[in-house]
Amino acid sequence: MADYKFLEPYTFAKKGITVKNRIVIPPMTEMMSFSNGEVTRDELRYYRIHTGGAGMFITAVANVNDEGKGFEGELSAADDKFIPSLASLADAIHKDGTKAILQIFSAGRMTFKSVLRGKQPVSASAVTAVRSNSEEPRALSEDEVEQTIQDFGSATRRAIQAGFDGVEIHGANTYLIQQFFSPHSNRRDDKWGGSLEKRMNFPFAVIDEVQKTIDEYAKTPFIMGYRLSPEEVEKPGITIEDTLAFVDAIKNKPIDYLHVSMGDVWRKSLNDKSITKPLNISIKEHLGNDIPLIGVGDIQTPADAEKVLDNGIEFAAIGRESLREPNWVQKVEAGDEDAIRYTLSLEDHDSLGLSGTFWEFLLQAFRPGLQISVDKTTDRSLFNNALDNIFAGAK
């Protein structure tokens, strides 16, 4: 076996849970669920093909309530009726000891009335996102805020009962939890908004509710992770200074890891060009050894992953590369790195489990208007560059 640090096991100190290596499959939108949020057979096949190598596999996002649905084909953990469906997904991921983590969220204002079957999107405040075709949301009432927090707890209970090893709270990619932290989307003047500290109240209340649920329902140790986006381009928006203050505060919360959502693991500030240090390094310096960090973004080769660990980050997540090469870890372990695939042939999509709505999503994102039929004349490098762009900010 190759002598890489990322192949070494890791034990989460707070929970005593050991994962077999430091490679993570991050959450990636695949839009393969039924319209009601249940897992499909194609979805299970995709997970079975791509699991087994990494220490942890984080699912595509699952909504915690009906108002939280962000797109068609999205997983749901909003009702007990989904527990059998979620159990089949956890079971599929568990191949060869991979830990199954369910990512949970509410889309907030990043959805549409059509997705919500006529209901108006909700958010921290009635502020429209600075995106084309965005719809104006309505502000959640205080009672609805409290109910949403409880919904995160209920979704966690279902994940526990379905056999998952943990949940990841999705506080990134401009969805509801981030909307409460952002000064752009949160203009409230109650306990849920205003100052920087008050804008932390909602995400921290969600964390507390999830931990309360774990304490009540988990019979074995259960992982809780948190994902964040470090900056926003909106004005006003989240700055890296805001995020570092958030990181300092979250160290006092019972999370087991922090996951920073970026398209480049070594990305520097989008807003302050005077910052020369990669954001992940600054975040890790603030975390210290209290909480492990998952780095994600354009990690493709074993050397890329090892560089992440060499810089003190505990986990390396391989997203779009795992779509092209589901046996990435296994080939590294076998000393067969030359066999790792770094491009995706259009003809191989079905054998990789990239089928149905997932494949259509990739093709449409690559070439708007292109139908699901494979264009065999398409240049492979163009498609693979497009694939990298699609998941540069993996949801």
N, C-alpha and C positions, 0 to 999 in steps of 0.2 A: 504493500500500500504506500502511496506517495506520502511524503512527510510534509503535510500542510496543516497549519494551525486550524483552518476551518473544518477539518475532518475530526477534530477533537470534540468530545462531548462537553456539554455545558450544564451546570446545575443552577437553577434559579434559587438564590439563597433564601428568599422569603418563604418559598413554598416547598423547597426540597425536591423539586421536579427536575429530572435530568433528561435533556434531549441528546440524541445520539451524535449530532454534529452542529456546526454553526451556520449551516446553509438554510435559508428560508425561501419558500415560494410565497411571494407577496400576493395580496388580493388583486385580481385582474377581472375587469368586467367581461363576462362571457354571454350574458343575455340568453341563457339556455333554459331557464326555468319556465314552467307553465305560467299562463297569465295570472293565475291566482297565487303564485309564489311557491308552488310545490316543485320538488326536484324531478327532472325528467331522466329517462334512461340514457339519452345522449349525454346529459350532464354527468351522470355517474360514470359513464364510459370515459369521458374526458379526464375526470379526476383519477380514475384507476390507472390510466395510461401515464399520468404525469406525477403520481405520488410514489413513495417508497424510497427515494434517495435522500431528500432533505430531512433535516431534523424537525422542522415545523412547516406545515402547509396552511396558509391563511386563505379562507374561502373568499369568493366574490361576496360583495356586501349583501346583508340581509336586513330588510326593514323591520323596525320594532313596532310599528303601528300602520294603519292604512294611510294616514296622512303623510307618512314618511316615505312612501314609495317614490322612487326617482325616475324609473324607466321600466319599460316593458321587459319581461323576461328576467325580472329580479327575484332573488330568493326572498322568502318571508319567514320571520320568526315572531309574527304578530299574534298568533293564536295557538292554543294547544293542539289544534287539528294538524299543525305542521310538524309535530314532534316525530311521528313515524318517518316522514319525508327527510327531516334533518338527521335522524338516526341512520338512514341508509347512506347519507352523504358522509357522516363521521366514520361509518364502517368502511366506506370505500377509501378514505384517506389513510386509514390506519395500517395499510400494507407495510410490512417490514419495519414497523415501529415508528413510523412518522407520526408526530403529534398533530392532531386536528384542531385548528383554531377557527371559530366562527366570527367573522367581522360583522358588527351590528351598527346600525345607523338610522338616522332620519334625514331625508334629503332637504327638508326645510323648503326654502324658496327655489331650490334648484330642481324644479319639476314643473309640470304643466297640468292644467285642468283636465286635459284629455287623459293623462295618466291616472289622475285622481278621480276619474269618472264624474267630472263636473264640479268637484269641490275646488275651492280656491286654495292655492299653496299657502303654507304658513311659514312664519319666521319669527325672529326675535322682535322685529319691528316691521312696519309696512313700508319697506324700502326695496325697490326693484333692483335686481342684480344688474351690473354693467356688462351684460352679455346680449347678443342679438336674440330677438324673439323672447326675451325674459318677460314673465308675467308678474304683475304687482302682487305680493303676498299680503296676507293680513297678519297682524301681530297676535301671537298667542296670549291668551289671558293668563293671569297668575295661576288659576286652577288648571288650565291646560298645560302650563309649564310643569307643574307638579305631577300631573298625570303622565306627561312624556317621560319624566325622570323615572316614574314607576314602570313605564313601559320598557325602558332599558333593563330594569331589574327582572321583569317578567320574561323578556327575551333571553336573558342570562339563565334563568331557571330552565327554560326549554332547552337551551344548549347543554346544560348539565344533564338533564333527563334524557337527551338524545345521545349522550355518550361522547360529547366533545371534550377535549382536554383543556380548553380555555376559550375566552372571547377576546377580540380586539375591538375596543371602542373607537369608532371612526370619527375623530375630531379634525379631519383634514379635508382637502379638496373642495372647500367652500360650502360644505354641507351644514346641517343645522347646528351642530355643536360649535363649529368654527364661526357660524353666523352670530352666535351669542358672544364669542370672544372678540369678534371684529368690531372696530368702531364705525365701519361703514354700514354694516347691516344691523347693528345693535344701537338704537337711539333711545333706549328705555331710561326711565328715571326712577325705577323701583329697585329692589335688591338684586335684580338680575342684570342691571346695566348702569352705565354712567362711567365711573372710574375704571381704571385697568383692573383693580382688585375685584370690583363688582362684576366685571365681565368674565372673571374666572369662576364665578359662583356656579353657573350652570354646568360647565364641564366637570367641576369638582363634585357637584351634587350627583351627577351621573356616576362618577367613579365610586362615590360612597355608597350609592344604591346598589351598584353591581357587586361591591364587596360584601355588603349586607346580605345579598342574595346568595353569594358563594358561601358565606358562613352558615347560612340557614340550610342550604340544600345540598352542597357538595359533600359527598362521603369520602372522597379522596382529594388530594391537593389539586387545585384548579387555577390555571394561569389567567391573569388579566393584563392585557397590553393596551397601549394607547397610541393612536396615530395622529400626527399633527403636520400641518404645512407651516413652514417657518416665516413666510412673508406673503403679503398680498400686494398686487399692483394698484388696487383701488386707492383713491384719496378721499377721505382718510382710510387707512387700511392697517393691517397688522404689520408691524416692523420687527426686525430681528431683535431689537431691544425689548419689545413686548414679549416676544417668544422666550428670550433668555430669562425674563422675570417669571414667566409661566413655568419654565423648566425648574427654576430655583424653588418655586412653590410646590410643584408636583412631586418633588422629592419627599415631601411629607405625606404623600398619599400612598395607598397600598398597591401601586401598580408594579408589575413584574418586568416590564420592558417598555421602552419608548421607541416608536417607529416613525422616522421622519420621511415624509412623502416628497420626493424630488426626482426629476428625470435624470439628474447627474449627481452621483454620490459626493462629488467634489465641488459642487456648485457653490459659487460665492454669491454675495448679495445681488439681487436684481435691482434694488433701489439705491444702494449706496456703493458707488464704485470705488470709494476710498477703502472699503473693507477688502483686505487681501487674503484673509484666512477663510478656508471653506467653512460653510455654516455648520456642517456636521462636527467639525473639530471644535468649534466654539461651544456647540451644544454639549458635546461630550465632556469638555472641560468643566462645564457647569454641573453636569450630572455626577462627575467623579465616578467613584466605584459603587455608588448607592443603587443605581438602576442601569441595567445593560441597554445598549442602543442597537437598533437594527439600521444598517445603512442600505439604501436602495438607489438604483439609478445607473444604468449603463454598465453594470457588472456582468461581463460575459465570459471571460477566460478565468482559469484557475489563478493566474497571476493577478487579475483584477480583484478577485475575492480575497486573496492573501494580503494584498496591499491594504484592504479595508481593516483587516485584523492587525496588521503591522502598525496601523495608526491608532490603535487602542479601542476601536469599535468592535463590539463583541460578536455581531452577526452580520453576514452578508446575504442580501436577498437577490436572487436571480429571477427576474420576471419574464420579459419577452424572450430571453435566451432559453428559458425552460420550455417555452412553446415549441421552439425549434428542436430542442434536444431534451426530451423527458428523462434520459438516462445520464444526464450530466454528472451527477455525483457518482453514480455507479462506475462510469468510465474513468473518472479520476481515481477512485479507489482501486480499480483494476490496473492502474498504470497505463491506460489506453487513451491518453489525452488526444492523440492524433486522430482518433475516431469521432471526436466531438463535432457535431454539426453546428455551424454558425450561420447557415442560411436555410431558408425554408423554400422547398420546391412546391409550387402550386399543386402539383400532382400528388403530393404526399399528405395533403391536409387531412383527408379522412383517416388515414392510418395513425395520425397524431391526435385524433379525437377532436379536431377543429372542424366541426361539422354544423349543419343546420344554421340556426340564427347566429351562432358565434362566427362561423365562417362568412356568413353574409355581412355581419358587422365589420369584419376585417376588410372584406372586399369593398364595401361601400365607403369605408373610411379611406381606403387607398385610392379609389377612383369613383367619385360620386356618380351615381347613375349606372354603374356597372352591375350587371345581373349576377346571380349566384353561379352561373356557368363559368367554368375556369377558362381564362384566356391564356392558352398555352404559348402565345407569342410574347407574353409579358416578360420583360427583363427581370431576372430574379433579384438582382441587386436593387432595382427600383422598389420592388415589393418589400424587400427586407428593410430598406431604409424607411419605407412608409410604416412598416410594423413597429420599428423603433420609435417613430414619432407618435403613433397611436397610443403606446403605453409609456410615453415619456413622463406622464403624470398619472401613473396607474391608479385607478379608483379603488 
